[in-house]
Amino acid sequence: MNEELFTTMPVPKAYFKLALPVMFSNVLMLVYNMVDMYFIAKTGNTSLVAGVALCGPIFSLLIAFGDIFGLGGASVISRLFGSGSYEDGKRNSVFVFLGSVIFGAAAAILLTVFSGPVLSLLGADAETLPYAAGYYRWIVLGAPLVVFSLVPTNLLRTEGRATEAMIGSVLGSVINMILDPIFIFTLGMGAAGAAIATVIGNIASDIFYIYVITRHSQNLALWVRNFRISLGEIGAIMQIGIPSSITNLMQSIAVMLLNRFLLPYGNDKIAAMGIVSRVIMIVIMIMISFAFGGQPLYGYLIGAGNKKRLREVLSFAYKLVCGIGLGLAATFIILAPQMIRLLMNDAQIIEIGAPMLRIILCGMPLIGFTLVTTCLFQSAGKGGGALILSAGRQGYIYAVVLLIASALFGYYGVLAAQPVADALTAVLAFAIRGKFVGDLLE
């Protein structure tokens, strides 16, 4: 346990020491996502690209399930470490590791049994169904591996092992990128090949994480003798984990809603949005990396009762994340056609996708405030506040704005709904911050 990092190290240095490895691993994951879409787009089959894009919410759903245990566990365990309760932290880690595997297996069974209705709900039609089904089948099969991988990436950082968390994520992404062209083109497996490569990459990451936890971690464990956990401890994890998972769950619902609203305008619009979503993910994931990269520091300081250092950390985090959002949004707005072309050099997709990208990017600077505030709520154990914000940006706020904007402005209203929802959620975050964590900010 690196006590200096949490207690005395200068705030910028401590923050970057925790957040930079998260950012590097997420950037590589983004590169993988772009490479993945690049190889899929190289098939030249718009229906295949659209079919894979339609399955995006399923992967987001699995990540949401992983966040229940990963982010919920990290919030509770970081506070336990801050108060010096290391053995309690270890017991809680056993629960979240085991729980993620069991939950992932249950998700795989349910999604397999109801594959037909789910694919229909995702918006698959006669043209896209064969490709969507091929991708869906393998991603669902690998559900326990994907869900589990979200737990060590979060828990290892609670004891300062951000580098090991990064290595595991990087390992999976690199293997994924290597296997993509082999399965998609050499073996001629198309969309299914992309999904198989993703599953194998997660297997590699999981093996590495198991090795680190069993051989090097002193405060985390996959199993302990006479393991026990109380309902109260499970409730504390779920209280944070479930609202945390709402972010990705709402993202899945938002993508399904968006695809549904774009469907009347043609599959080329859905295909273009699939490309645009990969570019948007670059900005979002970098911002998330720096907002949530500091979560172990927030939790430790809250557990230790060190309000002065916590306020210093939060001030730094707000400035950093909002500044990153502004800088990246401005850059990508200027380079919108070039960013689309990197993934799919198709004149029609570029023409459709560039305006999409520019409109959606307008909300990025405001997302930074919402992300840091949500992370603060989670770290403080304020599940209610986290739930309100997590369910807002791409949930109830987005749905209402999408319905109104699409009815009033048609196609461009559909595109503008997300930045408008981003702005409204940031206002909400500012309004409720004092109510939930005002005592920590005094």
C-alpha positions in Angstrom: 0.0 0.0 0.0 1.5 3.3 -1.1 0.6 5.5 1.9 2.7 8.5 0.6 0.6 8.8 -2.6 -2.6 9.2 -0.7 -1.4 11.4 2.2 1.6 13.6 1.5 2.5 13.6 -2.2 1.7 16.9 -4.0 -1.8 16.9 -5.3 -1.0 17.1 -9.1 1.7 14.4 -8.8 -0.6 12.1 -6.8 -3.5 12.7 -9.1 -1.6 12.0 -12.3 0.1 9.0 -10.7 -3.3 7.4 -10.3 -5.0 8.8 -13.4 -2.4 8.6 -16.1 -2.2 4.8 -16.2 -6.0 4.8 -16.4 -5.8 7.3 -19.3 -3.1 5.3 -21.1 -5.0 2.0 -20.9 -8.2 3.7 -21.9 -6.5 5.5 -24.9 -5.2 2.1 -26.0 -8.6 0.7 -25.6 -9.9 3.5 -27.8 -7.2 2.8 -30.4 -8.4 -0.8 -30.3 -12.0 0.4 -30.8 -11.0 2.5 -33.8 -8.8 -0.3 -35.2 -11.7 -2.7 -34.7 -14.1 -0.4 -36.5 -11.4 0.3 -39.2 -11.2 -3.4 -40.0 -14.9 -3.8 -39.9 -15.3 -0.8 -42.2 -12.6 -2.2 -44.6 -15.1 -5.0 -45.5 -17.0 -2.2 -47.5 -20.3 -3.7 -46.3 -22.5 -0.9 -44.8 -24.9 -3.5 -43.4 -22.1 -5.3 -41.6 -20.9 -1.9 -40.1 -24.4 -1.1 -39.0 -25.0 -4.6 -37.6 -21.9 -4.3 -35.4 -22.9 -0.7 -34.4 -26.4 -2.0 -33.3 -24.7 -4.4 -30.9 -22.8 -1.6 -29.2 -25.3 -1.4 -26.3 -24.8 -5.0 -25.4 -21.1 -4.4 -24.8 -22.0 -1.3 -22.8 -24.5 -3.3 -20.8 -21.8 -5.8 -19.8 -19.5 -3.0 -18.8 -22.4 -1.6 -16.7 -22.7 -5.0 -14.9 -18.9 -4.9 -14.3 -19.2 -1.4 -12.8 -21.7 -2.7 -10.2 -18.9 -4.7 -8.6 -15.8 -2.8 -9.8 -16.8 0.8 -9.0 -19.1 -0.2 -6.1 -16.3 -2.3 -4.6 -13.6 0.3 -5.2 -15.7 3.0 -3.4 -16.2 1.0 -0.3 -12.7 -0.6 -0.2 -10.9 2.7 -0.7 -12.7 4.2 2.3 -11.9 1.1 4.3 -8.2 1.5 3.4 -8.4 5.2 4.4 -9.7 4.3 7.8 -7.0 1.5 8.2 -9.5 -1.5 7.9 -7.4 -3.5 5.6 -8.8 -7.0 6.5 -12.4 -5.8 5.9 -11.2 -4.4 2.5 -9.8 -7.8 1.6 -13.1 -9.6 2.5 -15.1 -7.2 0.4 -12.7 -7.7 -2.5 -13.4 -11.4 -2.4 -17.1 -10.8 -2.7 -16.9 -8.4 -5.7 -14.6 -10.7 -7.6 -16.8 -13.8 -7.1 -20.0 -11.7 -7.6 -18.8 -10.4 -11.0 -18.2 -13.9 -12.4 -21.6 -15.2 -11.2 -23.5 -12.2 -12.4 -21.7 -12.3 -15.8 -22.6 -16.0 -16.2 -26.3 -15.2 -15.4 -26.3 -12.4 -18.0 -24.8 -14.7 -20.6 -27.6 -17.3 -20.1 -30.4 -14.7 -20.2 -29.1 -12.8 -23.2 -28.6 -16.1 -25.1 -32.2 -17.4 -24.3 -33.7 -14.0 -25.3 -31.4 -13.3 -28.2 -34.2 -12.9 -30.7 -36.2 -10.2 -28.9 -33.0 -8.4 -27.8 -31.7 -8.1 -31.4 -35.1 -6.9 -32.5 -35.1 -4.3 -29.7 -31.6 -3.2 -30.8 -33.1 -2.3 -34.2 -31.7 -5.2 -36.4 -33.7 -5.5 -39.6 -33.5 -8.0 -42.5 -30.3 -6.4 -43.9 -28.4 -6.1 -40.6 -29.6 -9.1 -38.6 -27.1 -11.8 -39.9 -24.2 -9.5 -39.0 -25.6 -8.3 -35.7 -26.5 -11.9 -34.7 -22.9 -13.1 -35.4 -21.3 -10.4 -33.3 -23.9 -10.7 -30.6 -23.5 -14.4 -30.1 -19.8 -14.3 -29.3 -19.9 -11.2 -27.1 -22.7 -12.7 -25.0 -20.7 -16.0 -24.7 -17.8 -14.0 -23.2 -20.0 -12.0 -20.8 -18.4 -13.5 -17.6 -14.9 -12.6 -18.8 -15.9 -9.0 -19.8 -17.8 -8.4 -16.5 -14.9 -9.7 -14.3 -12.3 -7.6 -16.1 -13.9 -4.4 -14.8 -13.3 -5.4 -11.2 -9.5 -5.7 -11.0 -9.0 -2.5 -13.1 -10.8 -0.6 -10.3 -9.7 -2.5 -7.2 -6.0 -2.6 -8.0 -5.9 1.3 -8.0 -7.3 1.4 -4.4 -3.9 0.2 -3.2 -2.0 2.3 -5.6 -1.4 -0.3 -8.3 -2.6 1.8 -11.2 0.3 0.6 -13.4 -0.7 -3.1 -13.0 -4.3 -2.1 -13.8 -3.1 -0.4 -16.9 -0.9 -3.3 -18.1 -3.8 -5.8 -17.9 -6.0 -3.5 -20.0 -3.2 -2.8 -22.5 -2.5 -6.5 -22.8 -6.1 -7.3 -23.7 -6.3 -4.5 -26.2 -3.1 -5.4 -28.0 -4.1 -9.0 -28.4 -7.5 -7.9 -29.6 -5.9 -5.7 -32.3 -3.6 -8.4 -33.5 -6.4 -11.0 -33.8 -8.9 -8.6 -35.5 -7.6 -8.8 -39.0 -6.9 -12.5 -38.7 -10.4 -13.5 -37.7 -12.2 -10.9 -39.8 -10.3 -11.3 -43.1 -7.9 -14.3 -43.0 -10.4 -16.6 -41.5 -13.3 -14.8 -43.2 -15.4 -14.6 -40.1 -16.6 -11.0 -40.5 -18.5 -9.5 -37.6 -18.3 -12.7 -35.6 -14.5 -12.6 -35.9 -14.3 -9.1 -34.4 -16.3 -10.4 -31.4 -14.2 -13.5 -30.9 -11.0 -11.3 -30.9 -12.6 -9.2 -28.2 -13.4 -12.2 -26.0 -9.9 -13.6 -26.4 -8.4 -10.2 -25.4 -10.5 -10.2 -22.2 -9.3 -13.8 -21.4 -5.7 -12.5 -21.6 -6.4 -9.5 -19.4 -8.2 -11.7 -16.8 -5.3 -14.2 -16.6 -2.9 -11.3 -15.9 -5.1 -9.8 -13.3 -5.5 -13.1 -11.5 -1.7 -13.5 -11.5 -1.1 -10.0 -10.0 -3.8 -10.4 -7.3 -2.6 -13.8 -6.2 1.1 -13.1 -6.3 1.6 -9.4 -5.5 -1.4 -7.9 -3.8 -1.4 -7.7 0.0 -4.8 -6.2 0.5 -7.0 -7.8 -2.2 -7.8 -11.5 -2.6 -9.8 -13.8 -4.8 -10.5 -16.0 -1.8 -9.8 -16.1 1.9 -10.2 -18.9 4.5 -13.6 -18.8 6.3 -14.8 -16.1 3.9 -17.9 -14.2 5.1 -19.6 -11.0 4.3 -22.7 -9.3 5.9 -25.8 -8.1 4.1 -24.9 -4.6 5.3 -21.5 -4.8 3.5 -23.1 -6.1 0.3 -25.7 -3.3 0.5 -22.9 -0.7 0.8 -21.3 -2.0 -2.4 -24.6 -2.2 -4.2 -25.6 1.2 -3.0 -22.7 2.7 -5.0 -22.3 0.0 -7.6 -25.8 0.0 -9.0 -25.9 3.8 -9.5 -22.4 3.6 -11.0 -23.5 1.0 -13.5 -26.5 3.2 -14.5 -24.0 5.3 -16.5 -23.2 2.5 -18.9 -26.7 1.1 -18.8 -28.1 4.4 -19.7 -25.5 4.6 -22.5 -26.9 1.3 -23.9 -30.5 2.6 -23.7 -29.4 6.0 -25.2 -27.7 4.2 -28.2 -30.8 2.1 -28.8 -33.0 5.2 -28.6 -30.7 7.1 -31.0 -30.6 4.2 -33.5 -34.4 3.9 -33.4 -34.8 7.6 -34.0 -32.2 7.5 -36.8 -33.7 4.4 -38.5 -36.3 6.3 -40.5 -33.5 8.3 -42.1 -31.7 5.2 -43.4 -29.1 2.6 -42.4 -26.3 4.9 -43.7 -27.2 7.3 -40.9 -26.8 4.4 -38.3 -23.5 3.3 -39.9 -22.2 6.9 -39.8 -23.3 7.2 -36.2 -21.4 4.0 -35.4 -18.2 5.6 -36.7 -19.0 8.9 -35.0 -19.5 7.1 -31.7 -16.0 5.7 -31.9 -14.6 9.2 -32.2 -16.8 10.6 -29.5 -15.6 7.8 -27.3 -12.0 9.1 -27.5 -13.1 12.4 -25.8 -15.4 10.7 -23.3 -12.9 8.0 -22.3 -10.1 10.5 -21.8 -12.3 12.7 -19.6 -13.6 9.7 -17.7 -10.0 8.5 -17.1 -9.0 11.7 -15.4 -12.3 12.1 -13.5 -12.5 8.6 -12.2 -8.7 8.0 -12.1 -8.7 10.0 -8.9 -11.5 8.0 -7.3 -9.2 6.0 -5.0 -7.7 9.3 -3.8 -11.2 10.8 -3.1 -12.3 7.6 -1.2 -9.2 7.3 0.9 -9.3 11.0 1.9 -13.0 10.7 2.8 -12.3 7.6 4.9 -9.4 9.4 6.6 -11.4 12.5 7.2 -8.8 14.7 5.5 -11.2 17.4 4.1 -8.5 20.0 3.4 -6.6 17.7 1.0 -9.9 16.5 -0.5 -10.9 20.0 -1.4 -7.5 20.6 -3.1 -7.9 17.4 -5.1 -11.4 18.3 -6.2 -10.4 21.8 -7.3 -7.6 20.3 -9.4 -9.9 17.6 -10.8 -12.6 20.1 -12.0 -10.1 22.4 -13.7 -8.3 19.5 -15.3 -11.3 17.5 -16.7 -13.3 20.5 -17.9 -10.2 21.9 -19.6 -9.5 18.6 -21.3 -13.1 18.4 -22.6 -12.9 21.9 -24.0 -9.5 21.3 -25.7 -10.4 18.0 -27.3 -13.9 19.2 -28.4 -12.4 22.2 -30.2 -9.7 20.1 -31.9 -12.1 17.4 -33.1 -14.6 19.9 -34.3 -11.9 21.4 -36.6 -10.7 18.0 -37.7 -14.2 16.3 -38.0 -13.9 15.0 -41.6 -10.4 13.7 -41.1 -11.4 11.8 -37.9 -14.2 10.1 -39.8 -11.9 9.3 -42.7 -9.5 7.6 -40.4 -12.1 4.9 -39.7 -14.0 4.8 -42.9 -12.8 6.4 -46.1 -16.3 6.6 -47.7 -17.4 10.0 -49.1 -21.0 9.5 -48.1 -20.2 8.4 -44.5 -17.8 11.4 -44.2 -20.4 13.8 -45.5 -23.0 12.4 -43.0 -20.7 11.9 -40.1 -18.8 15.2 -39.9 -21.9 17.3 -39.0 -23.0 14.6 -36.5 -19.6 14.7 -34.8 -19.5 18.5 -34.6 -22.9 18.8 -33.1 -22.4 16.1 -30.4 -19.0 17.5 -29.4 -20.6 20.8 -28.3 -21.5 19.3 -25.0 -18.1 17.9 -24.1 -16.7 20.7 -21.9 -19.8 20.5 -19.6 -19.6 16.8 -19.2 -16.4 17.3 -17.2 -18.2 18.9 -14.3 -20.8 16.1 -14.2 -18.2 13.4 -14.3 -16.1 14.7 -11.4 -19.2 15.4 -9.3 -20.6 11.9 -10.0 -17.2 10.4 -9.0 -17.3 12.4 -5.8 -20.7 11.1 -4.9 -19.6 7.5 -5.5 -16.5 7.9 -3.4 -18.5 9.4 -0.6 -21.0 6.6 -0.6 -23.8 9.0 -1.8 -25.6 6.6 -4.1 -28.6 8.8 -4.5 -26.7 11.7 -5.9 -24.7 9.4 -8.2 -27.9 7.8 -9.4 -29.6 11.1 -10.2 -26.6 12.2 -12.4 -25.9 8.8 -13.9 -29.5 8.3 -15.0 -29.8 11.8 -16.3 -27.3 12.6 -19.0 -28.1 9.6 -21.2 -31.3 8.5 -19.4 -34.4 10.5 -18.4 -33.0 13.9 -19.4 -31.8 12.6 -22.8 -35.0 10.7 -23.5 -37.2 13.8 -22.9 -34.9 16.1 -24.9 -34.7 13.5 -27.7 -38.5 13.3 -28.0 -39.0 17.0 -28.0 -36.1 17.9 -30.2 -36.8 15.2 -32.8 -40.5 16.3 -33.0 -39.6 20.0 -33.4 -36.5 19.8 -35.6 -36.5 16.3 -37.1 -33.1 14.8 -38.0 -31.0 17.7 -36.6 -33.1 17.6 -33.5 -32.1 14.0 -33.0 -28.4 14.9 -33.3 -28.7 18.0 -31.0 -30.4 16.1 -28.2 -27.2 14.9 -26.6 -25.3 18.2 -26.2 -28.5 19.8 -24.8 -28.9 16.9 -22.3 -25.2 17.4 -21.4 -25.8 21.0 -20.5 -28.9 20.3 -18.5 -27.1 17.5 -16.5 -24.2 19.8 -15.7 -26.6 22.4 -14.3 -28.3 19.6 -12.2 -24.9 18.5 -10.9 -24.1 22.0 -9.7 -27.5 22.3 -8.1 -27.4 19.1 -6.1 -23.7 19.0 -5.1 -24.1 21.0 -1.9 -27.1 18.8 -0.8 -25.2 15.5 -1.0 -21.6 16.5 -0.1 -21.7 20.0 1.2 -20.2 18.9 4.5 -17.1 17.7 2.6 -16.6 20.9 0.8 -16.8 23.3 3.8 
